[in-house]
């Protein structure tokens, strides 16, 4: 990857006198922030006097792939050091670019005013020195290393603005040397192997069946899918789920799918809302290009129960009693305290059960627990299970049903099968029952 080493030019200081624990935000000299400087407080030589030097070292970025940014400040006579750095989208510097991380020598403050510290959400971010990061009574210079995670998608060029204070450690605001610089980096040109989906490598993530529907959790297996492993935990913005994660995006029937998890060999996504029924194409994209499309069967519904534990080819449902007790196959599910009881009402969960009323967009967090538009049937063993209403979508890709275990069932493991929209869930899913 190309690297950039940009020497300090221009205008702007970072406070050190009175701010050894970090300057106020917005002191990097970025014109979009008002071009604010601190030279009136730190009196000394002119800004960028040519004696000292401030540089930013950064590499071309791959979306979502963390890298280390280095800010180096040198001066022959200074004995204490301070800095502030911000990352912005070059095409619109009012927008932040990615996230900056803290360390023992670096803190991150949020917004142009206030006292909020990272995580900053959608607010602007300013990385700056801590008290320890000023390295008092040290000569020659100081280098700070800041971990930076770029945006999850290609936003074009990114510009870093930084300011540095080479202070004399006198305890006053006189005799300090202020430097200012910026550095622009571009997205990596890629050039690596394109992502590839394995034949037969698209499955419902709950039961590994080959059908999907709106609000299905979908597992995609392949090679060169992502350069890193990551979940969407830090990528949700407000109510919006990420449509790209670490530079990886997925389209199902040419509709963008929210991306929950990426790794080099697997990507998990939430199927977007779509009325299409039949064979559709799935494409995984990253900075190296698009995968060859792979076809998957899309249905009006593709019911699948949450059954994360398996034994001897059987998948066992994890359920919840109305008092909050975790129910399941004891000895297989380490969280399960007991089996379900005949006649007991329990909560079971699934994905892909079909349309809701009102419609819930897959790319947003679920609000209001919308009900299924059509009621499915659920059988446990040889009996039909009762449940009130139609069932509800309670979170992204997760439907809930308050099912009463048929009183006629004996102790043992019984198949639990749902039918919705003309589709039937896998017959390999079981629920444990004991009196």
SEDORO-147984 format. One record per residue (C-alpha): residue in one letter; x, y, z. Coordinates in steps of 0.5 Angstrom, whole numbers, padded with zeros to 4 digits, always signed. Layout:
BEGIN
AXYZ ...
# end
This chain:
BEGIN
X+0000+0000+0000 X+0002+0007-0001 X+0004+0011+0005 X+0004+0019+0005 X+0009+0023+0010 X+0007+0030+0010 X+0011+0035+0013 X+0008+0041+0017 X+0006+0047+0014 X+0000+0052+0015 X-0003+0055+0021 X-0006+0052+0028 X-0004+0050+0035 X-0006+0045+0040 X-0006+0048+0047 X-0001+0045+0052 X-0001+0050+0058 X-0007+0049+0062 X-0009+0043+0058 X-0004+0038+0059 X-0009+0033+0060 X-0012+0035+0053 X-0014+0041+0049 X-0021+0043+0047 X-0024+0040+0041 X-0023+0044+0034 X-0016+0046+0035 X-0013+0043+0029 X-0014+0049+0024 X-0019+0045+0020 X-0023+0051+0016 X-0029+0047+0016 X-0029+0048+0024 X-0027+0055+0023 X-0020+0055+0022 X-0019+0056+0030 X-0012+0057+0033 X-0009+0057+0039 X-0003+0062+0038 X-0006+0067+0042 X-0005+0063+0048 X+0002+0059+0046 X+0006+0065+0045 X+0013+0064+0042 X+0015+0063+0035 X+0011+0064+0029 X+0007+0058+0027 X+0011+0053+0023 X+0017+0057+0024 X+0021+0052+0020 X+0026+0050+0026 X+0021+0044+0028 X+0017+0039+0024 X+0010+0036+0025 X+0008+0030+0020 X+0002+0025+0020 X+0004+0018+0017 X-0002+0014+0014 X-0003+0009+0009 X-0008+0008+0003 X-0014+0005+0007 X-0019-0001+0006 X-0026+0000+0008 X-0027-0002+0015 X-0020-0005+0016 X-0016-0002+0022 X-0009+0002+0021 X-0004+0006+0025 X-0004+0013+0024 X+0003+0016+0027 X+0003+0024+0029 X+0011+0026+0030 X+0013+0032+0033 X+0020+0034+0033 X+0024+0041+0036 X+0031+0041+0038 X+0030+0045+0044 X+0022+0043+0046 X+0021+0039+0053 X+0014+0037+0053 X+0009+0035+0047 X+0002+0036+0045 X-0002+0034+0039 X-0009+0034+0036 X-0012+0030+0030 X-0018+0029+0027 X-0020+0025+0021 X-0025+0028+0015 X-0028+0026+0009 X-0025+0030+0004 X-0031+0031-0001 X-0034+0034+0005 X-0030+0036+0011 X-0036+0037+0016 X-0037+0029+0016 X-0032+0025+0020 X-0028+0019+0017 X-0028+0013+0021 X-0027+0012+0028 X-0021+0014+0033 X-0018+0009+0039 X-0016+0011+0045 X-0010+0009+0049 X-0005+0011+0055 X-0003+0017+0051 X-0009+0018+0047 X-0016+0020+0049 X-0021+0022+0044 X-0026+0027+0045 X-0033+0028+0041 X-0036+0034+0038 X-0034+0041+0037 X-0036+0043+0044 X-0038+0039+0051 X-0034+0034+0055 X-0036+0027+0052 X-0031+0022+0050 X-0031+0016+0046 X-0035+0013+0043 X-0038+0019+0039 X-0043+0016+0035 X-0044+0020+0029 X-0041+0026+0033 X-0034+0029+0030 X-0028+0026+0033 X-0021+0029+0036 X-0016+0025+0038 X-0011+0028+0043 X-0005+0027+0048 X-0007+0025+0055 X-0002+0028+0061 X+0002+0022+0060 X+0002+0023+0053 X+0006+0030+0054 X+0012+0026+0056 X+0015+0032+0060 X+0022+0033+0060 X+0024+0029+0054 X+0028+0032+0049 X+0028+0031+0041 X+0021+0030+0040 X+0015+0025+0041 X+0011+0020+0036 X+0004+0018+0038 X+0000+0012+0035 X-0007+0012+0034 X-0011+0007+0032 X-0016+0009+0026 X-0022+0005+0023 X-0024+0007+0016 X-0031+0008+0014 X-0034+0001+0012 X-0035+0004+0005 X-0031+0007+0000 X-0032+0015+0002 X-0026+0017-0003 X-0020+0021+0000 X-0020+0022+0007 X-0016+0028+0010 X-0013+0028+0017 X-0012+0035+0020 X-0007+0036+0026 X-0004+0041+0030 X+0002+0040+0035 X+0005+0044+0041 X+0013+0043+0042 X+0013+0046+0049 X+0019+0048+0053 X+0016+0045+0060 X+0016+0052+0063 X+0009+0052+0066 X+0007+0058+0063 X+0004+0059+0056 X+0011+0063+0053 X+0016+0060+0049 X+0012+0055+0046 X+0013+0053+0038 X+0006+0051+0035 X+0006+0047+0028 X+0000+0045+0024 X-0001+0040+0018 X-0006+0036+0014 X-0005+0029+0010 X-0010+0026+0005 X-0010+0019+0004 X-0014+0015-0002 X-0018+0008-0002 X-0013+0002-0003 X-0014+0000-0011 X-0015-0007-0009 X-0012-0012-0013 X-0013-0018-0009 X-0017-0024-0011 X-0024-0023-0012 X-0029-0026-0007 X-0032-0032-0009 X-0038-0036-0006 X-0038-0043-0005 X-0043-0047-0009 X-0048-0049-0005 X-0045-0044+0000 X-0052-0040+0002 X-0056-0042+0007 X-0061-0040+0012 X-0057-0039+0018 X-0061-0042+0023 X-0063-0049+0021 X-0058-0049+0014 X-0064-0050+0009 X-0063-0047+0002 X-0069-0043+0002 X-0069-0035+0005 X-0075-0030+0005 X-0075-0023+0008 X-0072-0022+0015 X-0068-0029+0014 X-0062-0029+0017 X-0057-0032+0011 X-0050-0035+0012 X-0046-0034+0006 X-0039-0039+0006 X-0034-0037+0001 X-0027-0035+0000 X-0023-0028+0000 X-0030-0025+0003 X-0027-0020+0008 X-0020-0018+0010 X-0022-0018+0017 X-0027-0021+0022 X-0032-0016+0025 X-0039-0016+0027 X-0044-0010+0026 X-0044-0008+0034 X-0040-0001+0033 X-0043+0000+0026 X-0050+0001+0027 X-0052+0009+0026 X-0058+0011+0030 X-0064+0006+0028 X-0060+0004+0021 X-0056-0002+0020 X-0050-0002+0016 X-0051-0004+0009 X-0043-0005+0009 X-0038-0008+0014 X-0031-0007+0013 X-0032-0006+0006 X-0036-0012+0005 X-0043-0011+0002 X-0048-0016+0000 X-0054-0016-0005 X-0060-0021-0006 X-0064-0020-0012 X-0060-0013-0013 X-0063-0011-0006 X-0057-0009-0001 X-0057-0013+0005 X-0056-0011+0012 X-0049-0014+0014 X-0048-0017+0021 X-0042-0021+0021 X-0036-0021+0016 X-0030-0026+0016 X-0025-0029+0010 X-0029-0035+0010 X-0036-0033+0012 X-0041-0027+0012 X-0048-0027+0015 X-0053-0022+0013 X-0061-0020+0014 X-0065-0022+0008 X-0068-0015+0005 X-0075-0014+0005 X-0077-0016-0002 X-0084-0019-0006 X-0080-0023-0011 X-0081-0031-0011 X-0077-0036-0014 X-0069-0036-0016 X-0065-0030-0014 X-0058-0028-0015 X-0053-0027-0009 X-0047-0022-0010 X-0042-0021-0005 X-0037-0015-0006 X-0031-0012-0003 X-0025-0007-0005 X-0023-0013-0010 X-0029-0013-0014 X-0035-0017-0014 X-0036-0025-0013 X-0040-0029-0019 X-0047-0029-0017 X-0050-0035-0014 X-0057-0037-0014 X-0061-0038-0008 X-0069-0040-0008 X-0073-0034-0005 X-0080-0035-0002 X-0085-0031+0001 X-0083-0035+0008 X-0078-0039+0010 X-0079-0041+0017 X-0073-0043+0021 X-0073-0044+0029 X-0067-0041+0033 X-0064-0048+0035 X-0056-0047+0036 X-0054-0053+0039 X-0054-0060+0036 X-0053-0067+0038 X-0053-0073+0033 X-0056-0069+0027 X-0061-0066+0031 X-0062-0059+0033 X-0065-0057+0039 X-0069-0050+0040 X-0067-0045+0046 X-0073-0043+0049 X-0075-0038+0055 X-0080-0040+0060 X-0085-0034+0062 X-0081-0033+0069 X-0075-0032+0064 X-0072-0039+0065 X-0068-0041+0060 X-0070-0048+0057 X-0067-0053+0052 X-0064-0060+0052 X-0060-0060+0058 X-0053-0063+0057 X-0053-0060+0050 X-0055-0053+0051 X-0050-0051+0057 X-0055-0045+0059 X-0061-0049+0059 X-0064-0050+0066 X-0069-0055+0065 X-0074-0058+0059 X-0080-0055+0057 X-0086-0058+0061 X-0093-0060+0058 X-0098-0055+0058 X-0093-0050+0059 X-0093-0043+0055 X-0086-0042+0053 X-0083-0037+0048 X-0080-0040+0042 X-0076-0036+0037 X-0075-0036+0029 X-0073-0032+0023 X-0076-0032+0016 X-0083-0033+0018 X-0085-0028+0013 X-0089-0021+0012 X-0091-0016+0018 X-0096-0011+0018 X-0094-0006+0018 X-0088-0007+0014 X-0081-0007+0018 X-0075-0005+0014 X-0070-0010+0014 X-0065-0004+0014 X-0067-0001+0021 X-0068-0003+0028 X-0075-0006+0029 X-0079-0002+0033 X-0086-0003+0036 X-0086-0011+0035 X-0090-0011+0029 X-0095-0018+0028 X-0094-0023+0022 X-0099-0021+0017 X-0101-0029+0017 X-0101-0034+0022 X-0097-0040+0021 X-0098-0047+0024 X-0093-0050+0029 X-0093-0057+0031 X-0090-0060+0037 X-0089-0068+0036 X-0096-0070+0033 X-0100-0064+0036 X-0101-0057+0034 X-0099-0052+0039 X-0103-0046+0041 X-0101-0039+0041 X-0104-0032+0041 X-0104-0028+0035 X-0100-0029+0029 X-0093-0028+0032 X-0089-0022+0032 X-0082-0019+0029 X-0079-0017+0036 X-0072-0015+0033 X-0068-0016+0027 X-0069-0022+0024 X-0072-0025+0030 X-0080-0027+0031 X-0083-0029+0037 X-0088-0034+0039 X-0091-0035+0046 X-0093-0043+0045 X-0097-0047+0049 X-0093-0054+0050 X-0099-0059+0048 X-0101-0063+0055 X-0101-0070+0051 X-0094-0070+0050 X-0089-0075+0054 X-0082-0074+0056 X-0077-0074+0051 X-0075-0070+0045 X-0080-0068+0040 X-0080-0065+0033 X-0082-0058+0032 X-0084-0056+0025 X-0087-0049+0023 X-0091-0048+0016 X-0092-0041+0014 X-0093-0038+0007 X-0093-0045+0004 X-0086-0047+0006 X-0085-0052+0012 X-0079-0051+0017 X-0073-0056+0017 X-0076-0063+0021 X-0069-0064+0024 X-0071-0059+0030 X-0073-0061+0036 X-0075-0059+0043 X-0074-0062+0050 X-0080-0064+0054 X-0080-0067+0061 X-0086-0067+0066 
# end
